[in-house]
Structure formats: structure tokens, C-alpha cells
Amino acid sequence: MKHMKYMPGILLTALLLAGCADDEVEITGIVELRPVTAQGTWIIDGVKYRVPKKVELDDEKGPLGIGACVEIELDGGVVTEIETKDPDACRKEAG
């Protein structure tokens, strides 16, 4: 499906609208754009995320650069952690 890459943003929007934004959410995707520092706007799988200054970054599985597979954690709609994952975690099933 062509629009599958927008699912994380749709999921986050649905959670916010449903009042479930207090729950923790984990989303996996590919970094398409990121600021020089951690704080700022990141684009992951076509979805923009505003990342605060106090975010936890984990680059244990590789650099947090463009093209990296990452998992972002959101708590109450706020990005709390970005960590690199194995590339297999970002491979989408064809269907």
C-alpha cells in the first residue's frame, strides 16, 4: 500500500483525538531528516516529530543519521527517546 508510510502519524493523531495521549507509544521508521542537534523537527517515515531538548538518544545500533532505522518513544504525545534499531525492524512487508 502506498500510504502505509503515513500510518505512524495517523496512529499518533488517532491517539491524541481519542484522549489516549497519556499512554506511551513506540513507532519504528526510517530517519528522512533530522536537525544538527537532537532538538528540533525530525521526519521519520514521512511524519514530522517535534523533538524536545530533553530527549534521550540511543545510538547503540548505529548512528542516528539520515537513513537509519529508529524507534521513537512518545509519552503523552511528546518524543521522549529515539534509538537506532536493526535495519530488519524497518523493513515493511509487501502486500
DSSP file (Angstrom, degrees, kcal/mol; ACC not computed):
  #  RESIDUE AA STRUCTURE BP1 BP2  ACC     N-H-->O    O-->H-N    N-H-->O    O-->H-N    TCO  KAPPA ALPHA  PHI   PSI    X-CA   Y-CA   Z-CA
    1    1 A M    >         0   0    0      0, 0.0     3,-1.0     0, 0.0     4,-0.2   0.000 360.0 360.0 360.0 133.0    0.0    0.0    0.0
    2    2 A K  G >   +     0   0    0      1,-0.2     3,-0.6     2,-0.1     0, 0.0   0.825 360.0  50.5 -67.0 -33.3    1.4    3.4   -1.0
    3    3 A H  G >  S+     0   0    0      1,-0.2     3,-1.6     2,-0.1    -1,-0.2   0.347  77.3 101.1 -91.1   6.2    0.1    5.2    2.1
    4    4 A M  G X  S+     0   0    0     -3,-1.0     3,-1.8     1,-0.3    -1,-0.2   0.809  70.8  67.4 -61.2 -30.0    1.4    2.8    4.7
    5    5 A K  G <  S+     0   0    0     -3,-0.6    -1,-0.3     1,-0.3     4,-0.2   0.683  96.4  55.9 -67.5 -14.3    4.4    5.1    5.5
    6    6 A Y  G <> S+     0   0    0     -3,-1.6     4,-1.9     1,-0.2     3,-0.3   0.446  78.4  97.8 -93.6  -1.0    1.9    7.6    6.9
    7    7 A M  H <> S+     0   0    0     -3,-1.8     4,-3.1     1,-0.2     5,-0.2   0.871  75.9  57.2 -57.9 -41.4    0.5    5.1    9.4
    8    8 A P  H  > S+     0   0    0      0, 0.0     4,-2.5     0, 0.0    -1,-0.2   0.920 109.8  45.6 -58.7 -41.1    2.6    6.3   12.4
    9    9 A G  H  > S+     0   0    0     -3,-0.3     4,-2.5    -4,-0.2    -2,-0.2   0.884 113.4  49.3 -66.8 -38.5    1.3    9.8   12.1
   10   10 A I  H  X S+     0   0    0     -4,-1.9     4,-2.6     2,-0.2    -1,-0.2   0.907 111.4  50.0 -65.9 -41.8   -2.3    8.6   11.7
   11   11 A L  H  X S+     0   0    0     -4,-3.1     4,-2.4     2,-0.2    -2,-0.2   0.935 111.8  47.3 -61.6 -46.9   -1.9    6.4   14.7
   12   12 A L  H  X S+     0   0    0     -4,-2.5     4,-2.3    -5,-0.2    -2,-0.2   0.919 112.9  48.9 -62.6 -43.6   -0.5    9.3   16.8
   13   13 A T  H  X S+     0   0    0     -4,-2.5     4,-2.6     1,-0.2     5,-0.2   0.916 110.9  50.7 -61.6 -43.4   -3.3   11.6   15.7
   14   14 A A  H  X S+     0   0    0     -4,-2.6     4,-2.1     1,-0.2     6,-0.2   0.905 110.3  49.6 -62.2 -41.3   -5.9    9.0   16.5
   15   15 A L  H  <>S+     0   0    0     -4,-2.4     5,-2.6     2,-0.2     6,-0.5   0.905 111.5  48.6 -64.6 -40.9   -4.4    8.5   20.0
   16   16 A L  H ><5S+     0   0    0     -4,-2.3     3,-0.9     1,-0.2     5,-0.3   0.922 113.7  46.1 -64.7 -43.4   -4.4   12.2   20.6
   17   17 A L  H 3<5S+     0   0    0     -4,-2.6    -1,-0.2     1,-0.2    -2,-0.2   0.825 110.7  53.3 -68.7 -31.2   -8.0   12.6   19.4
   18   18 A A  T 3<5S-     0   0    0     -4,-2.1    -1,-0.2    -5,-0.2    -2,-0.2   0.498 115.0-114.8 -83.0  -2.6   -9.1    9.6   21.4
   19   19 A G  T < 5S+     0   0    0     -3,-0.9     3,-0.4    -4,-0.4    -3,-0.2   0.702  85.3 118.1  79.2  18.0   -7.6   11.1   24.6
   20   20 A C    > < +     0   0    0     -5,-2.6     3,-2.0    -6,-0.2    -4,-0.2   0.198  31.3 112.6-100.2  15.2   -5.1    8.3   24.9
   21   21 A A  T 3   +     0   0    0     -6,-0.5    55,-0.6     1,-0.3    56,-0.2   0.622  63.6  71.2 -67.8 -11.0   -2.1   10.6   24.5
   22   22 A D  T 3  S+     0   0    0     -3,-0.4    -1,-0.3    54,-0.2     2,-0.1   0.686  84.5  89.1 -75.5 -16.4   -1.1    9.8   28.1
   23   23 A D  S <  S-     0   0    0     -3,-2.0    53,-1.0    52,-0.1    54,-0.4  -0.433  87.3-108.2 -79.6 153.9   -0.1    6.3   27.0
   24   24 A E  E     -A   75   0A   0     51,-0.2     2,-0.4    -2,-0.1    51,-0.2  -0.646  35.7-167.5 -80.9 139.5    3.4    5.5   25.8
   25   25 A V  E     -A   74   0A   0     49,-2.6    49,-3.0    -2,-0.3     2,-0.4  -0.984   8.5-158.8-129.2 138.5    3.6    4.8   22.1
   26   26 A E  E     -A   73   0A   0     -2,-0.4     2,-0.4    47,-0.2    47,-0.2  -0.978  11.5-177.5-118.7 131.3    6.6    3.3   20.2
   27   27 A I  E     -A   72   0A   0     45,-2.4    45,-3.2    -2,-0.4     2,-0.4  -0.993  10.8-154.5-131.0 133.9    6.9    3.8   16.4
   28   28 A T  E     +A   71   0A   0     -2,-0.4     2,-0.3    43,-0.2    43,-0.2  -0.889  33.5 123.6-109.8 137.8    9.6    2.4   14.2
   29   29 A G  E     -A   70   0A   0     41,-2.5    41,-3.1    -2,-0.4     2,-0.4  -0.972  55.9 -74.7-171.8-177.1   10.7    4.0   10.9
   30   30 A I  E     -A   69   0A   0     -2,-0.3    15,-2.3    39,-0.2     2,-0.5  -0.815  42.1-120.3-100.3 133.3   13.5    5.5    8.8
   31   31 A V  E     +D   44   0B   0     37,-2.4    36,-3.1    -2,-0.4    13,-0.2  -0.600  35.4 169.4 -72.0 121.8   15.0    8.9    9.5
   32   32 A E  E     +     0   0B   0     11,-3.5     2,-0.3    -2,-0.5    12,-0.2   0.693  68.4   4.3-103.6 -28.2   14.5   11.1    6.5
   33   33 A L  E     +D   43   0B   0     10,-1.5    10,-2.8    32,-0.1    -1,-0.4  -0.973  64.4 170.7-156.9 141.9   15.5   14.4    8.0
   34   34 A R        -     0   0    0     -2,-0.3     8,-0.2     8,-0.2    32,-0.1  -0.990  32.5-108.5-150.5 154.1   16.9   15.5   11.3
   35   35 A P        -     0   0    0      0, 0.0     5,-0.1     0, 0.0    -2,-0.0  -0.289  35.6-107.9 -76.3 169.5   18.4   18.6   12.9
   36   36 A V  S    S+     0   0    0      3,-0.1     2,-0.2    -2,-0.0     4,-0.1   0.898 108.5  39.1 -64.4 -40.9   22.1   19.0   13.7
   37   37 A T  S    S-     0   0    0      2,-0.3    16,-0.0     1,-0.1     0, 0.0  -0.488 100.4-103.8 -98.0 175.7   21.3   18.8   17.4
   38   38 A A  S    S+     0   0    0     -2,-0.2     2,-0.2    15,-0.1    13,-0.1   0.888  98.5  81.8 -67.3 -38.6   18.7   16.5   18.9
   39   39 A Q  S    S+     0   0    0     14,-0.1    -2,-0.3    -5,-0.1     2,-0.3  -0.446  76.2  44.9 -74.2 138.1   16.2   19.2   19.5
   40   40 A G  E    S- E   0  51B   0     11,-2.3    11,-3.4    -2,-0.2     2,-0.5  -0.896  96.3 -22.1 133.0-160.6   14.0   20.3   16.5
   41   41 A T  E     - E   0  50B   0     -2,-0.3     2,-0.4     9,-0.2     9,-0.2  -0.774  51.2-174.3 -94.5 124.8   12.0   18.7   13.8
   42   42 A W  E     - E   0  49B   0      7,-2.8     7,-3.0    -2,-0.5     2,-0.5  -0.898  13.6-149.4-109.7 143.5   12.7   15.1   12.7
   43   43 A I  E     +DE  33  48B   0    -10,-2.8   -11,-3.5    -2,-0.4   -10,-1.5  -0.972  19.1 177.0-114.9 118.7   11.0   13.5    9.8
   44   44 A I  E >  S-DE  31  47B   0      3,-2.5     3,-1.5    -2,-0.5   -13,-0.2  -0.980  72.5 -17.0-125.3 118.3   10.6    9.7   10.2
   45   45 A D  T 3  S-     0   0    0    -15,-2.3   -36,-0.2    -2,-0.5    -1,-0.1   0.871 129.3 -52.4  52.0  41.4    8.8    7.8    7.5
   46   46 A G  T 3  S+     0   0    0    -16,-0.3     2,-0.4     1,-0.2    -1,-0.3   0.484 114.7 114.8  81.3   2.6    7.3   11.0    6.2
   47   47 A V  E <   -E   44   0B   0     -3,-1.5    -3,-2.5   -42,-0.1     2,-0.4  -0.912  61.4-133.1-111.5 132.1    5.9   12.1    9.6
   48   48 A K  E     -E   43   0B   0     -2,-0.4     2,-0.4    -5,-0.2    -5,-0.2  -0.666  22.4-173.8 -84.2 133.6    7.2   15.3   11.3
   49   49 A Y  E     -E   42   0B   0     -7,-3.0    -7,-2.8    -2,-0.4     2,-0.6  -0.997  20.1-139.9-127.1 128.8    8.0   15.0   15.0
   50   50 A R  E     -E   41   0B   0     -2,-0.4    29,-0.6    -9,-0.2    -9,-0.2  -0.793  23.2-157.5 -85.0 120.4    9.0   17.9   17.2
   51   51 A V  E     -E   40   0B   0    -11,-3.4   -11,-2.3    -2,-0.6    29,-0.1  -0.880   7.1-137.9-106.4 124.9   11.7   16.7   19.5
   52   52 A P    >   -     0   0    0      0, 0.0     3,-1.2     0, 0.0    -1,-0.0  -0.244  24.8-106.8 -77.2 168.5   12.4   18.5   22.8
   53   53 A K  T 3  S+     0   0    0      1,-0.3   -14,-0.1   -14,-0.1   -15,-0.1   0.816 114.8  58.6 -61.5 -33.4   15.8   19.3   24.2
   54   54 A K  T 3  S+     0   0    0    -16,-0.1    -1,-0.3     2,-0.1     2,-0.1   0.080  75.2 134.2 -91.1  25.0   15.5   16.7   26.9
   55   55 A V    <   -     0   0    0     -3,-1.2     2,-0.5     1,-0.1    26,-0.2  -0.447  55.8-125.3 -73.4 146.2   15.1   13.7   24.6
   56   56 A E  E     -b   81   0A   0     24,-2.4    26,-2.5    -2,-0.1     2,-0.4  -0.826  24.3-159.9 -92.4 127.4   17.1   10.5   25.3
   57   57 A L  E     -b   82   0A   0     -2,-0.5     2,-0.5    24,-0.2    26,-0.2  -0.916   8.5-173.0-110.5 134.0   19.2    9.4   22.3
   58   58 A D  E     +b   83   0A   0     24,-2.5    26,-2.4    -2,-0.4     3,-0.3  -0.944  13.2 168.3-129.2 108.9   20.5    5.9   22.0
   59   59 A D    >   +     0   0    0     -2,-0.5     3,-1.6    24,-0.2    24,-0.1  -0.067  35.4 125.3-110.5  32.6   22.8    5.1   19.1
   60   60 A E  T 3  S+     0   0    0      1,-0.3    -1,-0.2    24,-0.1    25,-0.1   0.824  77.6  44.2 -59.6 -34.1   24.0    1.7   20.3
   61   61 A K  T 3  S-     0   0    0      1,-0.3    -1,-0.3    -3,-0.3    24,-0.1   0.172 132.0 -51.6-100.9  17.9   23.0    0.1   17.0
   62   62 A G  S <  S-     0   0    0     -3,-1.6    -1,-0.3    22,-0.1    22,-0.2  -0.626  80.2 -42.1 134.4 168.7   24.5    2.7   14.7
   63   63 A P        -     0   0    0      0, 0.0     2,-1.5     0, 0.0    -3,-0.0  -0.291  47.6-123.8 -66.7 148.2   24.5    6.5   14.1
   64   64 A L        +     0   0    0     20,-0.1     2,-0.2     4,-0.1     3,-0.1  -0.411  68.0 128.8 -87.1  58.7   21.2    8.4   14.3
   65   65 A G    >   -     0   0    0     -2,-1.5     3,-2.1     1,-0.2   -34,-0.3  -0.464  69.5 -60.2-107.6 179.7   21.6    9.8   10.8
   66   66 A I  T 3  S+     0   0    0      1,-0.3   -34,-0.2    -2,-0.2    -1,-0.2  -0.392 124.6  26.1 -60.7 131.8   19.5   10.0    7.7
   67   67 A G  T 3  S+     0   0    0    -36,-3.1    -1,-0.3     1,-0.3     2,-0.2   0.281  90.6 133.6  95.5  -8.8   18.6    6.5    6.5
   68   68 A A    <   -     0   0    0     -3,-2.1   -37,-2.4   -37,-0.1     2,-0.6  -0.470  59.0-124.4 -75.4 145.1   18.9    5.0   10.0
   69   69 A C  E     +A   30   0A   0     16,-0.4    16,-2.8   -39,-0.2     2,-0.3  -0.796  43.8 173.5 -84.8 125.1   16.2    2.7   11.3
   70   70 A V  E     -AC  29  84A   0    -41,-3.1   -41,-2.5    -2,-0.6     2,-0.5  -0.903  32.6-142.3-133.4 160.0   14.9    4.1   14.6
   71   71 A E  E     -AC  28  83A   0     12,-2.8    12,-2.3    -2,-0.3     2,-0.4  -0.994  20.2-160.6-117.9 128.3   12.3    3.6   17.2
   72   72 A I  E     -AC  27  82A   0    -45,-3.2   -45,-2.4    -2,-0.5     2,-0.5  -0.895   3.6-151.7-108.8 142.1   10.8    6.7   18.7
   73   73 A E  E     -AC  26  81A   0      8,-2.7     7,-3.2    -2,-0.4     8,-1.3  -0.939  10.3-168.3-112.6 132.4    9.0    6.6   22.0
   74   74 A L  E     -AC  25  79A   0    -49,-3.0   -49,-2.6    -2,-0.5     2,-0.5  -0.954   6.5-170.2-120.1 139.3    6.3    9.1   22.8
   75   75 A D  E >  S-AC  24  78A   0      3,-2.7     3,-1.2    -2,-0.4   -51,-0.2  -0.971  81.8 -11.3-129.4 115.4    4.7    9.7   26.2
   76   76 A G  T 3  S-     0   0    0    -53,-1.0   -54,-0.2   -55,-0.6   -55,-0.1   0.810 130.8 -55.5  64.5  29.1    1.7   12.0   26.2
   77   77 A G  T 3  S+     0   0    0    -54,-0.4     2,-0.4     1,-0.3    -1,-0.2   0.464 115.1 116.2  83.8   1.4    2.4   12.9   22.6
   78   78 A V  E <  S- C   0  75A   0     -3,-1.2    -3,-2.7   -57,-0.2     2,-0.4  -0.888  71.4-118.9-107.3 132.3    5.9   14.1   23.5
   79   79 A V  E     + C   0  74A   0    -29,-0.6    -5,-0.3    -2,-0.4     3,-0.1  -0.548  38.3 168.0 -68.7 122.7    9.0   12.4   22.0
   80   80 A T  E     +     0   0A   0     -7,-3.2   -24,-2.4    -2,-0.4     2,-0.3   0.652  60.5  15.6-109.7 -23.9   11.0   11.0   25.0
   81   81 A E  E     -bC  56  73A   0     -8,-1.3    -8,-2.7   -26,-0.2     2,-0.4  -0.993  49.0-168.8-153.7 144.1   13.5    8.7   23.3
   82   82 A I  E     +bC  57  72A   0    -26,-2.5   -24,-2.5    -2,-0.3     2,-0.4  -0.990  21.2 172.9-130.5 124.3   15.0    8.0   19.8
   83   83 A E  E     -bC  58  71A   0    -12,-2.3   -12,-2.8    -2,-0.4   -24,-0.2  -0.984  31.7-114.9-134.8 145.4   17.0    4.9   19.4
   84   84 A T  E     - C   0  70A   0    -26,-2.4   -14,-0.3    -2,-0.4     2,-0.3  -0.468  33.3-168.0 -74.2 148.4   18.6    3.1   16.5
   85   85 A K        -     0   0    0    -16,-2.8   -16,-0.4    -2,-0.1     5,-0.1  -0.816  35.0 -79.4-127.3 167.3   17.3   -0.4   15.6
   86   86 A D    >   -     0   0    0     -2,-0.3     3,-2.0     1,-0.1     4,-0.4  -0.455  46.1-116.1 -63.6 142.2   18.5   -3.2   13.4
   87   87 A P  G >  S+     0   0    0      0, 0.0     3,-1.8     0, 0.0     4,-0.5   0.807 112.3  68.9 -52.6 -31.8   17.5   -2.4    9.7
   88   88 A D  G >  S+     0   0    0      1,-0.3     3,-1.0     2,-0.2    -2,-0.0   0.810  88.1  65.9 -57.5 -29.5   15.2   -5.5    9.7
   89   89 A A  G <  S+     0   0    0     -3,-2.0    -1,-0.3     1,-0.2   -61,-0.1   0.720 103.6  45.7 -66.2 -20.5   12.9   -3.7   12.1
   90   90 A C  G <  S+     0   0    0     -3,-1.8     2,-0.4    -4,-0.4    -1,-0.2   0.439  82.0 113.2-103.4  -1.6   12.1   -1.1    9.4
   91   91 A R    <   -     0   0    0     -3,-1.0     2,-0.3    -4,-0.5    -3,-0.0  -0.593  60.1-143.0 -73.9 126.5   11.5   -3.5    6.6
   92   92 A K        -     0   0    0     -2,-0.4     2,-0.3     1,-0.0    -2,-0.1  -0.689  16.0-114.6 -91.3 141.7    7.8   -3.4    5.6
   93   93 A E        -     0   0    0     -2,-0.3     2,-0.3     1,-0.1    -1,-0.0  -0.580  30.0-125.7 -71.8 132.4    6.0   -6.5    4.4
   94   94 A A              0   0    0     -2,-0.3    -1,-0.1     1,-0.2     0, 0.0  -0.588 360.0 360.0 -75.6 139.5    4.9   -6.2    0.8
   95   95 A G              0   0    0     -2,-0.3    -1,-0.2   -94,-0.0    -2,-0.0   0.365 360.0 360.0-177.0 360.0    1.3   -6.8    0.4
